[in-house]
Amino acid sequence: MKLKRYEILLPLLYNDGQTIEKEKFLLTHKELVEKFGATTTDSTMIVGRWIYQNQLYEDKLIRIAIDVPESEDSETFFRRYKEVLKERFKQIDIWISSYSIEII
């Protein structure tokens, strides 16, 4: 079965260093499960560093994976959902990547 995997990197901390509320992660998982039926979360913390307007940021992140049949509707959903997540998590950007996978 050929699918598309979307991976979302969500920050654990706001840019000021305060911990992001657990409820925001729970709401995000709830929305994704209601829409697609399942999510997978990588419990290993990911560290990302990036520069924006000459300031270095260091993010501590988790990765959520969602496997769905490839469709224009799914692509549109994730492009719009990215804006929701940017506002919810108070981020300049949220990294969402996608690639084709095949379940054996």
Secondary structure as GFF3:
##gff-version 3
##sequence-region A 1 104
A	DSSP	beta_strand	2	11	.	.	.	ID=ss1
A	DSSP	alpha_helix	22	36	.	.	.	ID=ss2
A	DSSP	beta_strand	40	52	.	.	.	ID=ss3
A	DSSP	beta_strand	55	68	.	.	.	ID=ss4
A	DSSP	alpha_helix	72	88	.	.	.	ID=ss5
A	DSSP	beta_strand	95	102	.	.	.	ID=ss6
###
